[in-house]
Amino acid sequence: MQNLLTRNILIIFLGLSLLAPNAFSNSDEDDIEALSKHRENTVNLIKDLEKFQNSDTSDQEKLDQLKEQMPIKKVFEHYQSSSVEEIEAQLRGRFAGSKMEVVFSKFPKALTFVASLLHDKEAIPLLMEMQNDKEKLKHMFFAIIASFVLSFFIKWWINNNKTFFFKKLLQRFFHIVFIWALRLGILIHFFGANLRPTFNIFKKVFL
């Protein structure tokens, strides 16, 4: 049902593009020829989508086919064939005049870290794979929610605990450290293998 709905939405969206050019058409022959070509290309695209949707291949095989055609794969291939220094230069040019240029100027290691991530063959693909494991994501979500509940009770206990000021300040500090360490531990527990290449790059660049 969901696949059928997705297909119909795509077809409706693409079908509208058949009609949209009519709002800008005039009597000029070049415009008419361009519009006809646009309609023909759109109709062919709709037919290809229907043929793809109705094929005998499984949903996973279809997904794999789409991944193979994704432009992002070409982007990664481009960066992986370049050196980290070349990627840094490309990023400086791309973000010239933006807020990111200021960040990279003040924190050059951040630029090196991003460039190293793009250059690595495993780091970003493994991070992107995390979204595909719905079961782990669900369990991690509940664990993170539980950490918020635990944090609330610890904070309540600290606020209601009658002790001198500096001891309470120390308790609040350890509370923050403990909760964030717990959440990091939860993330590593569920997706440690996916995060390992990114962590290794972080350690190499910053430590």
Contacts in CASP RR format, 6 or more apart in sequence:
PFRMAT RR
TARGET T0000
AUTHOR 0000-0000-0000
METHOD contacts of the structure
MODEL  1
MQNLLTRNILIIFLGLSLLAPNAFSNSDEDDIEALSKHRENTVNLIKDLE
KFQNSDTSDQEKLDQLKEQMPIKKVFEHYQSSSVEEIEAQLRGRFAGSKM
EVVFSKFPKALTFVASLLHDKEAIPLLMEMQNDKEKLKHMFFAIIASFVL
SFFIKWWINNNKTFFFKKLLQRFFHIVFIWALRLGILIHFFGANLRPTFN
IFKKVFL
3 53 0 8 1.000
3 59 0 8 1.000
7 49 0 8 1.000
7 50 0 8 1.000
7 53 0 8 1.000
10 49 0 8 1.000
11 46 0 8 1.000
11 49 0 8 1.000
11 50 0 8 1.000
14 42 0 8 1.000
14 45 0 8 1.000
14 46 0 8 1.000
14 49 0 8 1.000
15 42 0 8 1.000
15 46 0 8 1.000
17 38 0 8 1.000
17 42 0 8 1.000
18 39 0 8 1.000
18 42 0 8 1.000
18 43 0 8 1.000
21 35 0 8 1.000
21 38 0 8 1.000
21 39 0 8 1.000
22 35 0 8 1.000
24 31 0 8 1.000
25 31 0 8 1.000
25 32 0 8 1.000
25 35 0 8 1.000
52 62 0 8 1.000
52 65 0 8 1.000
55 62 0 8 1.000
57 65 0 8 1.000
67 73 0 8 1.000
76 118 0 8 1.000
76 124 0 8 1.000
76 125 0 8 1.000
79 87 0 8 1.000
79 118 0 8 1.000
79 119 0 8 1.000
80 118 0 8 1.000
80 119 0 8 1.000
80 120 0 8 1.000
80 121 0 8 1.000
82 90 0 8 1.000
82 119 0 8 1.000
83 119 0 8 1.000
84 112 0 8 1.000
84 115 0 8 1.000
84 116 0 8 1.000
84 119 0 8 1.000
85 115 0 8 1.000
87 115 0 8 1.000
87 118 0 8 1.000
87 119 0 8 1.000
88 111 0 8 1.000
88 112 0 8 1.000
88 115 0 8 1.000
91 104 0 8 1.000
91 111 0 8 1.000
91 114 0 8 1.000
91 115 0 8 1.000
92 101 0 8 1.000
92 104 0 8 1.000
92 111 0 8 1.000
95 101 0 8 1.000
95 104 0 8 1.000
103 110 0 8 1.000
104 110 0 8 1.000
104 111 0 8 1.000
109 205 0 8 1.000
109 206 0 8 1.000
112 205 0 8 1.000
113 201 0 8 1.000
113 202 0 8 1.000
113 205 0 8 1.000
113 206 0 8 1.000
116 123 0 8 1.000
116 201 0 8 1.000
116 204 0 8 1.000
116 205 0 8 1.000
117 123 0 8 1.000
117 124 0 8 1.000
117 198 0 8 1.000
117 201 0 8 1.000
118 124 0 8 1.000
120 197 0 8 1.000
120 201 0 8 1.000
122 197 0 8 1.000
123 197 0 8 1.000
123 198 0 8 1.000
123 201 0 8 1.000
126 193 0 8 1.000
126 194 0 8 1.000
126 195 0 8 1.000
126 196 0 8 1.000
126 197 0 8 1.000
126 198 0 8 1.000
127 194 0 8 1.000
127 195 0 8 1.000
127 198 0 8 1.000
129 194 0 8 1.000
130 136 0 8 1.000
130 137 0 8 1.000
130 191 0 8 1.000
130 194 0 8 1.000
131 137 0 8 1.000
133 191 0 8 1.000
136 190 0 8 1.000
136 191 0 8 1.000
137 190 0 8 1.000
139 190 0 8 1.000
140 186 0 8 1.000
140 187 0 8 1.000
140 190 0 8 1.000
140 191 0 8 1.000
143 186 0 8 1.000
143 189 0 8 1.000
143 190 0 8 1.000
144 183 0 8 1.000
144 186 0 8 1.000
147 179 0 8 1.000
147 182 0 8 1.000
147 183 0 8 1.000
147 186 0 8 1.000
150 179 0 8 1.000
150 182 0 8 1.000
151 175 0 8 1.000
151 179 0 8 1.000
154 175 0 8 1.000
154 178 0 8 1.000
154 179 0 8 1.000
155 172 0 8 1.000
155 175 0 8 1.000
158 168 0 8 1.000
158 171 0 8 1.000
158 172 0 8 1.000
158 175 0 8 1.000
161 168 0 8 1.000
161 171 0 8 1.000
163 171 0 8 1.000
187 195 0 8 1.000
188 195 0 8 1.000
END
